[in-house]
Structure formats: C-alpha cells, structure tokens
Amino acid sequence: MKRIFARKETSVAVLIVVMTLAIGLRAPSFLRFGNLIGVVGDTSVLAIVSLAQLGVILIGGIDLSVASTMALAGMIVALTNQHNPQIPAWAYLPMSLVIGAALGAVNGVLVAWGRLPPIVASLGTMSIYRGAVFLISKGQWVTAHEMSTGFRRIPEGKILGLPYMLWIAIGVALFYYMLMRYTRAGRDVYAFGGNASAARYAGVNERKVEMLVFVVSGALAALAGLIYVSRYGIAQSETAMGYELNTVAAAVLGGVNIAGGSGTVPGVLLGSLFIGVVNNALPVLRMSPFLEMVIQGIIILTAVVANTVADMRAKKSISSGRRL
C-alpha cells in the first residue's frame, strides 16, 4: 500500500479527483456523468500525442514536430477524403499511421545518422511540415461540409456508450504499454535513456532505439491529427498549433523525467487527463482561455522542479547508504 501511494501517478490521480470535486462545487453540472465522459473523450487526442512524445523524452529528447505532424497528416487525409469520398472511413486509420511513420522516420534519420540533437532536428521538421500543410492545401481549408459522413464519424461513433476516439486512445495506450513493458525494444529505450554509455556496452543499438521512438512518435501524432481534424471538422495550416507544449506538460506532470530514463504510460495518461480537466473547466468557471498557457507553463515548471528534487533526494539517499 505504501508503494502505491509513493508513486507519482497516485499523486496525480488524487490531484485530479480533488480538482474535479472542487470544480463541481463551483459548477455542479461539471460532475454529471455525461460531462465527465465528454471530458475524458476530449482528452483522447492529447493522450495519444502525449504518448507519441513519451518515447522521445525517455531517451532524453523532445519532439517539437508532433503538432506539425498532426497538421500535415490531418490535411493529407482530409484532402484525400474531399476528393475521394468513396474511400471507407476505417481506411484512414492505417493511412494516417503510415504517413506519420514516414514523417517520424525523417526525424529518426536526422538524429540517428545525422547526429543532430532531437530538439534541433524536430525544430527543423516542425517548420517544414507546417509549411508543407500550407503548400499542399494552397492555403485553403477543408471544412466539415466537404468531408464525408463516415469521415466525420471516426471520433464520434459510439461502442458501449463510449466514443470511438476514446476506444482508439485506449487501444493506443495498451499497445504502448505492452511495447514498453514487455518487449526488448521497450527495455532498450529505458536503458538507453537511463545511461546511454552503459546501454551501448550492453549491446543496445543506439540508432535502432532512436529510429523506433521517432517512427512511433510520428505514427501516433498523425493518428491524433486524423482524429483532431475529424473531431473538429476542419483541416488548416494552424491545426493543433501549440500542442507541443501540451504534450510536454502532460508527460512531465505524469512523472516522466525530462532528462530521460524514467516515465510510464499510466503517468502520461493521467497527466493528459489533468490538463484535459483544466481546459474543460476554464469555460465552465468563466475564466479566460488565455490562462491555459499560464497554467501549462506553471505545470511544466512545477513538475520539472519536483522531479529534480526527487532525483537529488534519491541520489543523496544512495550516497548515504554507500557511506554507511
């Protein structure tokens, strides 16, 4: 029991419950079951793209191109649907994954073979992908009335009372959890992020690890882009602008070490849910949406400081134990 309450994920979960109840005292309608399901559903896109960011942060990097990947993949599938409405809706899921994997592979090659720092490589592709959205669309938007009914229903259809986008997020989370916990590739990611030199000596292939995390990051970001475009009924060059900050905030709030080596899928999901609750609470509490950026900045700074302090205490405890 003590181990459970000592986990960072437990602290975030308790904080979410307390915050939700506090908001409910101010606005009782927020606690209605239908509204809470809506909040969780709205968080699905952020959860998927935050999981995309997780692997990159685990190796000590940050993928700044996730939002631009969302926008570019979202525009490609929206234009495809606009000109080919006969394509079945389910086909856009694997299509978006392939597009995203290709875009993520570009980052992977720049980092693994070009030896660029992840933040530098993704900063460049962030601008390239965002500009490509404008070029392929010729500055035009694709709006809901230009999308097929099946395409618009990708996130909104329901199974057992839950929206498709929530089921997709659950599937992504289970896949990522199994990948990171039960496969050698996942263990290599943690090993490389924890101590790159030791991992190399242990036989971990550095380039394979870097390619893996960026390909997965791109694929999941593109999937999130498909859901985002379908959910809001619009594809444009500004799609998902600023989502990079959201993903980093969700990760560090969920206990992912910004320096790499530690972090969990449940933690990222809880971090995403926390931000989702905050974002949905602002209009209910009639607070300015501009507070969102302020709150996210505070979250990132607080979480990073907390992680740093915890790491320092852990190292101090280990050092004290050795002296004894």
Number of C-alpha atoms within 10 A of each C-alpha: 5 6 7 10 11 10 12 17 24 17 16 19 17 12 14 19 13 12 16 18 15 13 20 17 12 11 13 12 14 21 16 11 10 10 13 16 16 16 19 20 23 22 23 28 26 27 32 32 30 30 30 28 30 33 32 26 26 25 28 21 21 26 29 25 29 36 29 32 33 31 30 33 31 34 27 20 23 30 19 14 21 19 12 12 17 10 15 12 16 11 11 21 17 12 18 27 22 19 22 30 24 17 25 29 23 19 31 29 18 19 21 20 12 11 12 15 15 23 17 17 22 27 16 13 22 21 13 15 23 22 15 17 25 18 12 14 18 10 11 13 17 19 16 19 11 17 21 20 13 18 27 21 17 22 25 18 13 14 10 6 8 15 21 20 25 24 16 20 24 16 13 18 19 13 11 21 17 13 14 18 14 11 11 11 18 19 16 23 28 22 23 24 24 19 13 19 13 12 18 14 9 12 9 20 15 18 14 14 24 25 22 20 27 31 25 24 31 35 30 30 36 35 31 35 32 30 29 24 28 26 19 13 17 20 29 21 24 15 23 21 14 14 19 20 17 23 29 27 28 32 30 26 30 28 26 28 26 24 17 23 20 19 22 22 25 17 25 30 25 24 30 30 25 24 24 22 21 20 19 19 20 16 11 15 13 8 11 9 13 9 13 16 13 10 15 20 15 13 19 20 15 15 22 20 13 16 20 15 12 12 13 12 12 12 12 12 11 12 11 10 9 8 6 6
